[in-house]
Amino acid sequence: MIPPNASLVKYDSAVLVSRHTDKKTSRARNLRTATSPPICAGPVPSPPPKQKLPIAESKVAQQTDEVLNSILPPREWTENGQLWVQQVSSTPATRLDVVTLQEELDRRLQQRQARETGICAVRRELYSQCFDELIRQVTINCSERGLLLLRIEGLELEKRELERQVNELKAKCEQIEKRAAEQRMVEEKKHADESNFLKRTIAQLKTQLEGITTPKK
């Protein structure tokens, strides 16, 4: 199994969901049935009871899992015709996990040569993963806070998108102004050339007219 790209978000172990190669033939089914242990006569002992969480804790855990899956959907990928699913971990984070997250973030920033200033897609990606992991940690302790952090992240992404659009509009305006200035310079030069040509023509005609009208001595 080859998991997808490593993320700073903590996930559970991948689970095999479906296998396209699991098309059992009738012979295989017969063999499996034949090799199954015989049914013993007499009462069948019941399995030991499973330890269950209290109803209140079970509901809280289920709600937390639902919120986590809505915030950070499970990762899915196919390998050799097999579908694997990996859900985000619902294990609470410890102080050591937070320190490890910071160290791992710094290590990946250096490893992938992320820029410290300016626009950098690598830095944005890693910081986004780190923020998602923080949302996961907070959501486990308080789902309402996790949803608020998710909203903040969404607003931050919307802000970045608006800033990108503003920068694009500024660049377009600068290009339009530059083309308008160049066009204005061309028009002014053309107007100046026409004006100079007319002035020279008028001067020539005036000279010719004076030559005609001036009486010869």
Phi, psi and omega per residue, in radians:
M1 nan 2.215 3.106
I2 -1.924 1.885 -3.118
P3 -1.228 2.827 3.090
P4 -1.155 -3.078 -3.091
N5 -0.949 2.411 -3.123
A6 -1.096 2.410 -3.119
S7 -2.164 2.726 3.059
L8 -1.290 -0.256 3.092
V9 -1.314 2.394 -3.117
K10 -1.463 2.163 3.140
Y11 -2.057 2.754 3.009
D12 -1.328 3.048 3.086
S13 -1.151 2.539 -3.131
A14 -1.167 2.564 -3.124
V15 -2.131 2.345 3.086
L16 -1.359 2.065 -3.072
V17 -1.623 -0.876 -3.117
S18 -2.474 2.719 -3.130
R19 -2.371 1.993 -3.102
H20 -1.179 -0.366 -3.107
T21 -1.536 0.109 -3.109
D22 -1.491 0.652 3.101
K23 -1.535 1.666 -3.085
K24 -1.389 2.371 3.054
T25 -1.409 2.887 3.135
S26 -1.104 -0.582 3.124
R27 -1.141 -0.719 3.135
A28 -1.138 -0.699 3.118
R29 -1.125 -0.686 3.125
N30 -1.139 -0.707 3.128
L31 -1.125 -0.705 -3.140
R32 -1.149 -0.676 3.115
T33 -1.186 -0.653 -3.103
A34 -1.196 -0.584 -3.098
T35 -1.523 -0.017 3.124
S36 -1.257 2.620 -3.090
P37 -1.161 2.580 -3.133
P38 -1.194 2.707 -3.134
I39 -1.378 2.186 -3.109
C40 -1.496 2.496 3.087
A41 -1.355 2.709 3.118
G42 1.744 3.097 -3.088
P43 -1.174 2.457 3.124
V44 -1.610 2.207 -3.138
P45 -1.181 2.388 -3.138
S46 -1.337 2.551 3.140
P47 -1.162 2.723 3.128
P48 -1.115 2.477 -3.114
P49 -1.131 2.441 3.116
K50 -1.424 2.534 3.092
Q51 -1.303 2.175 -3.109
K52 -1.956 2.543 3.067
L53 -1.296 2.702 3.008
P54 -0.972 2.708 -3.062
I55 -1.027 -0.759 -3.111
A56 -1.098 -0.801 3.136
E57 -1.158 -0.631 3.126
S58 -1.122 -0.720 3.121
K59 -1.158 -0.715 3.126
V60 -1.112 -0.754 3.127
A61 -1.110 -0.706 3.122
Q62 -1.143 -0.726 3.117
Q63 -1.116 -0.715 3.120
T64 -1.092 -0.749 3.113
D65 -1.092 -0.708 3.136
E66 -1.131 -0.741 3.123
V67 -1.140 -0.742 3.122
L68 -1.070 -0.755 -3.136
N69 -1.185 -0.537 3.100
S70 -1.310 -0.601 3.128
I71 -1.366 -0.840 -3.124
L72 -2.154 1.579 -3.093
P73 -1.050 2.660 3.108
P74 -1.065 2.579 3.079
R75 -1.525 2.405 3.141
E76 -2.252 2.470 3.044
W77 -2.726 2.758 -3.106
T78 -1.982 2.364 3.120
E79 -2.460 2.090 -3.136
N80 0.961 0.720 3.124
G81 1.319 0.159 -3.135
Q82 -1.949 2.361 -3.133
L83 -1.680 2.113 3.129
W84 -1.932 2.509 3.122
V85 -2.265 2.399 -3.137
Q86 -2.304 1.983 -3.114
Q87 -1.597 2.688 3.119
V88 -1.177 2.521 -3.065
S89 -1.272 2.463 3.070
S90 -1.840 0.286 3.120
T91 -1.400 2.224 3.133
P92 -1.050 2.593 -3.126
A93 -1.560 2.540 3.070
T94 -1.762 3.042 3.102
R95 -1.074 -0.653 3.113
L96 -1.113 -0.640 3.115
D97 -1.100 -0.690 3.136
V98 -1.153 -0.761 3.113
V99 -1.114 -0.727 3.124
T100 -1.115 -0.660 3.111
L101 -1.084 -0.766 3.125
Q102 -1.110 -0.764 3.132
E103 -1.133 -0.698 -3.138
E104 -1.185 -0.650 3.085
L105 -1.085 -0.835 3.127
D106 -1.080 -0.699 -3.121
R107 -1.126 -0.761 -3.113
R108 -1.250 -0.591 3.066
L109 -1.064 -0.727 3.125
Q110 -1.280 -0.690 -3.107
Q111 -1.134 -0.710 -3.110
R112 -1.609 0.123 3.040
Q113 0.970 0.914 3.112
A114 -1.304 2.522 3.117
R115 -1.323 2.495 3.130
E116 -1.408 -0.488 -3.129
T117 -2.288 2.890 3.123
G118 1.332 -3.027 -3.129
I119 -1.377 2.211 3.138
C120 -2.544 2.010 -3.118
A121 -1.158 -0.623 -3.133
V122 -1.143 -0.828 3.137
R123 -1.090 -0.707 3.128
R124 -1.115 -0.722 3.138
E125 -1.104 -0.807 -3.101
L126 -1.190 -0.704 3.110
Y127 -1.166 -0.596 3.086
S128 -1.135 -0.742 3.081
Q129 -1.099 -0.724 3.127
C130 -1.100 -0.721 3.122
F131 -1.167 -0.646 3.077
D132 -1.097 -0.682 3.110
E133 -1.155 -0.681 3.078
L134 -1.129 -0.673 3.072
I135 -1.075 -0.719 3.119
R136 -1.063 -0.805 -3.119
Q137 -1.110 -0.721 -3.127
V138 -1.233 -0.674 -3.098
T139 -1.091 -0.629 -3.141
I140 -1.088 -0.672 3.131
N141 -1.417 -0.601 -3.132
C142 -2.699 1.876 -3.073
S143 -1.127 -0.564 -3.139
E144 -1.122 -0.730 3.097
R145 -1.137 -0.667 3.103
G146 -1.071 -0.722 3.113
L147 -1.157 -0.634 3.087
L148 -1.140 -0.737 3.092
L149 -1.109 -0.661 3.091
L150 -1.094 -0.686 3.106
R151 -1.144 -0.705 3.098
I152 -1.082 -0.745 3.116
E153 -1.087 -0.721 3.111
G154 -1.104 -0.726 3.106
L155 -1.150 -0.632 3.105
E156 -1.140 -0.730 3.089
L157 -1.131 -0.690 3.105
E158 -1.128 -0.675 3.098
K159 -1.092 -0.775 3.121
R160 -1.082 -0.693 3.134
E161 -1.138 -0.720 3.105
L162 -1.144 -0.688 3.089
E163 -1.106 -0.677 3.108
R164 -1.111 -0.749 3.123
Q165 -1.128 -0.686 3.109
V166 -1.100 -0.758 3.123
N167 -1.106 -0.687 3.093
E168 -1.119 -0.745 3.125
L169 -1.134 -0.673 3.090
K170 -1.091 -0.761 3.134
A171 -1.098 -0.725 3.110
K172 -1.121 -0.730 3.120
C173 -1.092 -0.716 3.112
E174 -1.111 -0.704 3.102
Q175 -1.129 -0.737 3.123
I176 -1.111 -0.766 3.121
E177 -1.116 -0.668 3.125
K178 -1.141 -0.783 3.113
R179 -1.128 -0.669 3.118
A180 -1.129 -0.704 3.116
A181 -1.144 -0.731 3.100
E182 -1.114 -0.730 3.118
Q183 -1.127 -0.666 3.119
R184 -1.141 -0.704 3.106
M185 -1.114 -0.701 3.107
V186 -1.111 -0.764 -3.141
E187 -1.142 -0.721 3.126
E188 -1.130 -0.705 3.115
K189 -1.135 -0.731 3.119
K190 -1.101 -0.733 3.118
H191 -1.136 -0.708 3.126
A192 -1.143 -0.715 3.112
D193 -1.097 -0.767 3.116
E194 -1.120 -0.686 3.128
S195 -1.139 -0.767 3.112
N196 -1.124 -0.681 3.119
F197 -1.103 -0.746 3.118
L198 -1.149 -0.677 3.113
K199 -1.101 -0.759 3.116
R200 -1.134 -0.705 3.124
T201 -1.101 -0.754 3.123
I202 -1.104 -0.725 3.136
A203 -1.122 -0.717 3.116
Q204 -1.136 -0.771 3.126
L205 -1.123 -0.661 3.120
K206 -1.127 -0.701 3.118
T207 -1.140 -0.748 3.110
Q208 -1.118 -0.693 -3.139
L209 -1.153 -0.724 3.105
E210 -1.118 -0.639 3.127
G211 -1.164 -0.539 -3.131
I212 -1.388 -0.721 -3.026
T213 -1.479 -0.358 -3.113
T214 -1.298 2.187 -3.121
P215 -1.219 2.483 3.121
K216 -1.452 2.426 3.124
K217 -1.516 nan nan
